[in-house]
């Protein structure tokens, strides 16, 4: 049967869009189903503050009346203005192992973007580099950590056959934060200088004061990452939206703020999250009716973390603050069940951070790729 592409229209279509991955990965034990409620909230054009500066269209591919693929086409006007480009983006790509289906989905997304004056299609991004992005091309043997994806290996062939080429690779490093001997001594020497020579103190984030801490984190996040490839600053509404979602899983053992002692200026922030994917894999995407009980049980068994974001304002990147954050992670591992984990993705072109991970005794364990194609 030939494939048919339909724009998502209405709640029933949106539910099909959300549930499609569960069918495509039903025989894959390494895939972890996200909570359906969380996906719905992200796709909600009325509730997600991303859509205050963006627009999107979701598409479903049908074969013989059954959904077999999906894709989003979206335009982030804030991103275009910040990066001075006319890119269009695609994301949420999932597809049966069929080139005709992939072709039809990508053609629909490209056509929608082209009609709106975009000159390039870049992705996958769900929705920006502040979210889950990139296609997994290495590291299929490991289950995904929180806020990262696992994809069928054949997806890469589907995209490349449609003329999409590499735009950027994103690296994820594993870290064993229970063995200080693996760390280059220079890291510890730099960590000691942060307070002694520069008067910068690193402290845990205060969950009870989360709104103020979020504003401090936002100040660092936008300053530290604004020069990154394809970066777009988060708005205050977006960071509050993220904070509301992250608050239930925030662990004060793994979240830090760096401040100048003399002025109180926030100069750095590190947010590391327990790997709640170890909980989600037991829930099948649903908290009800019994998911809450399962979540409470399995959360006690989480033994790994993911560094969601670790950054320092550019003018303070010579002060050893990042090294102090690394040191605090080793301290946290000594008092919690989590003894290792992964860094959030790092651009392959970010040589200082990749060298730091190597100096910490890390290993590259996953590679995600962002693709592009002219329109």
Residue pairs with C-beta under 8 A, 6 or more apart in sequence:
1 63
1 64
2 63
2 100
3 61
3 62
3 63
3 68
3 69
3 98
3 100
3 101
3 104
4 61
4 62
4 63
4 104
5 59
5 60
5 61
5 62
5 104
5 105
5 107
5 108
6 13
6 59
6 60
6 62
7 57
7 58
7 59
8 14
8 16
8 17
8 57
8 58
8 59
8 60
13 58
13 60
14 40
14 43
14 58
16 60
16 67
17 43
17 58
17 60
17 67
17 70
17 92
18 36
18 39
18 40
18 43
19 36
20 60
20 67
20 68
20 69
20 70
20 94
21 31
21 33
21 94
22 33
22 284
22 285
23 67
24 94
24 95
24 96
24 152
25 31
25 33
25 150
25 152
28 150
28 152
30 140
30 141
30 142
30 143
30 144
30 150
31 143
31 144
31 150
32 143
32 144
32 150
32 277
32 280
32 281
33 280
33 281
33 283
33 284
33 285
34 280
34 285
35 280
35 283
35 285
35 286
35 287
36 285
36 286
37 287
38 245
41 47
41 48
41 245
42 48
42 126
42 127
42 131
43 58
45 51
45 56
48 241
49 235
49 237
49 238
49 240
49 241
50 76
50 127
50 128
50 238
52 235
52 237
53 76
53 77
53 78
53 235
54 74
54 75
54 76
54 77
54 78
54 79
54 127
55 74
55 75
55 77
55 116
56 72
56 73
56 74
56 75
56 127
57 72
57 73
57 74
57 109
57 112
58 70
58 71
58 72
58 92
59 70
59 71
59 72
59 73
59 105
59 108
59 109
60 67
60 69
60 70
61 67
61 68
61 69
61 70
61 95
61 101
61 104
61 105
62 68
63 96
63 98
63 101
68 95
68 96
68 98
68 101
69 94
69 95
69 96
69 101
69 102
69 104
69 105
70 92
70 93
70 94
70 95
70 105
71 90
71 91
71 92
71 93
71 94
71 95
71 105
71 106
71 108
71 109
72 90
72 91
72 92
72 109
72 126
72 127
73 88
73 89
73 90
73 108
73 109
73 110
73 112
73 113
73 121
74 88
74 89
74 90
74 91
74 127
75 88
75 89
75 113
75 116
75 118
76 89
76 127
76 128
76 232
78 232
78 233
78 235
79 87
79 89
79 128
79 230
79 232
80 86
80 87
82 226
82 231
82 232
82 233
83 230
83 231
83 232
85 120
86 117
86 118
86 119
86 120
87 118
87 119
87 120
87 121
87 122
88 109
88 110
88 112
88 113
88 114
88 116
88 118
88 120
88 121
88 122
88 375
89 121
89 122
89 123
89 125
89 127
89 128
90 106
90 109
90 113
90 121
90 122
90 123
90 124
90 125
91 123
91 124
91 125
91 126
91 127
91 133
92 124
92 126
93 105
93 123
93 124
93 135
93 155
93 159
95 101
95 102
95 105
95 155
95 158
97 152
97 154
97 158
99 158
99 161
102 158
102 159
102 161
102 162
103 162
106 121
106 159
106 162
106 164
109 121
110 121
110 373
110 375
113 121
113 375
114 375
118 375
119 374
119 375
120 372
120 373
120 374
120 375
121 164
121 372
121 373
121 374
121 375
122 167
122 230
122 370
122 371
122 372
123 133
123 370
123 371
124 133
124 134
124 135
124 370
124 371
125 131
125 133
125 134
125 370
126 132
126 133
128 230
128 232
129 228
129 230
129 231
129 232
130 232
130 234
130 238
132 147
132 148
132 149
133 170
133 345
133 368
133 370
134 149
134 169
134 170
134 345
134 368
134 369
134 370
135 151
135 155
135 156
135 159
135 368
135 369
135 370
135 371
136 144
136 149
136 150
136 151
136 155
136 366
136 367
136 368
137 156
137 169
137 367
137 368
137 369
138 366
138 367
139 172
139 365
139 366
139 367
140 150
140 153
142 365
142 366
143 150
143 277
143 281
144 150
144 277
145 275
145 277
145 304
145 306
145 341
145 342
146 249
146 273
146 274
146 275
146 276
146 277
146 280
146 306
147 273
147 306
147 308
147 344
148 172
148 306
148 342
148 345
148 366
148 368
149 368
156 369
159 371
160 371
162 373
163 373
164 371
164 372
164 373
165 371
165 372
165 373
166 369
166 370
166 371
166 372
167 369
167 370
167 371
167 372
168 229
168 230
168 347
168 348
168 349
168 369
168 370
169 347
169 348
169 367
169 368
169 369
169 370
170 345
170 346
170 347
170 348
170 367
170 368
170 369
170 370
171 345
171 346
171 347
171 348
171 354
171 364
171 366
171 367
172 342
172 343
172 344
172 345
172 346
172 364
172 365
172 366
172 367
172 368
173 342
173 343
173 346
173 354
173 357
173 362
173 363
173 364
173 365
174 340
174 341
174 342
174 362
174 363
174 365
175 307
175 329
175 340
175 341
175 342
175 343
175 357
175 360
175 361
175 362
176 182
176 339
176 340
176 361
176 362
177 329
177 330
177 332
177 333
177 339
177 340
177 341
178 330
178 333
178 334
178 339
178 340
179 361
180 188
180 330
182 360
182 361
183 326
183 330
183 359
183 360
183 361
184 359
184 360
184 361
186 359
187 323
187 326
187 327
187 356
187 359
187 360
188 323
188 327
190 320
190 323
190 324
191 320
191 323
191 324
191 326
191 327
192 320
193 319
193 320
194 200
194 201
194 202
194 258
194 319
194 320
194 321
194 323
194 324
195 201
195 202
195 261
195 324
197 319
197 320
198 316
198 319
198 320
198 321
199 260
199 261
199 262
200 258
200 259
200 260
200 261
200 267
200 268
200 316
200 319
200 320
200 321
200 324
201 258
201 259
201 261
202 256
202 257
202 258
202 268
202 321
202 324
202 325
202 328
203 256
203 257
203 258
203 259
204 252
204 253
204 255
204 256
204 257
205 213
205 217
205 250
205 252
205 255
205 256
205 257
205 271
206 213
206 252
207 213
207 247
207 250
207 252
210 243
210 247
210 250
211 240
211 243
213 257
214 239
214 240
214 243
215 236
215 239
216 257
216 266
216 269
217 239
217 257
217 269
217 271
217 309
218 234
218 236
218 239
219 266
220 266
220 267
220 268
220 269
220 311
220 312
220 313
221 233
221 234
221 239
221 269
221 309
221 311
222 233
222 234
223 311
223 313
223 314
224 268
224 311
224 312
224 313
224 314
225 231
225 309
225 311
226 233
227 314
228 347
228 350
229 347
229 349
230 370
234 242
246 271
246 273
246 308
249 273
249 274
249 276
250 271
250 273
251 273
251 274
251 336
253 332
253 335
253 336
254 271
254 272
254 273
254 274
254 305
254 329
254 332
254 336
254 338
255 270
255 271
255 272
256 268
256 269
256 270
256 325
256 328
257 266
257 268
257 269
258 266
258 267
258 268
258 269
258 312
258 316
258 321
258 324
258 325
259 265
259 266
259 267
260 267
267 312
267 313
267 316
267 319
267 321
268 311
268 312
268 313
268 316
268 321
268 322
268 325
269 309
269 310
269 311
270 307
270 309
270 310
270 311
270 325
270 328
270 329
271 307
271 308
271 309
271 310
272 305
272 306
272 307
272 308
272 310
272 329
272 332
272 341
273 305
273 306
273 308
274 299
274 302
274 304
274 305
274 338
275 302
275 303
275 304
275 305
275 306
275 338
275 341
276 299
276 302
278 298
278 301
278 302
278 303
278 304
279 294
279 295
279 298
279 299
279 302
282 294
282 298
283 291
283 294
283 295
287 295
301 337
302 337
302 338
303 337
303 338
303 339
303 340
304 338
304 339
304 340
304 341
304 342
305 338
305 340
305 341
306 341
306 342
306 343
306 344
307 329
307 341
307 342
307 343
307 344
308 344
309 344
310 322
310 325
310 343
310 344
312 319
312 321
312 322
322 356
326 356
326 360
332 338
333 339
333 340
342 365
342 366
343 357
343 362
345 366
345 368
346 353
346 354
346 357
347 353
348 354
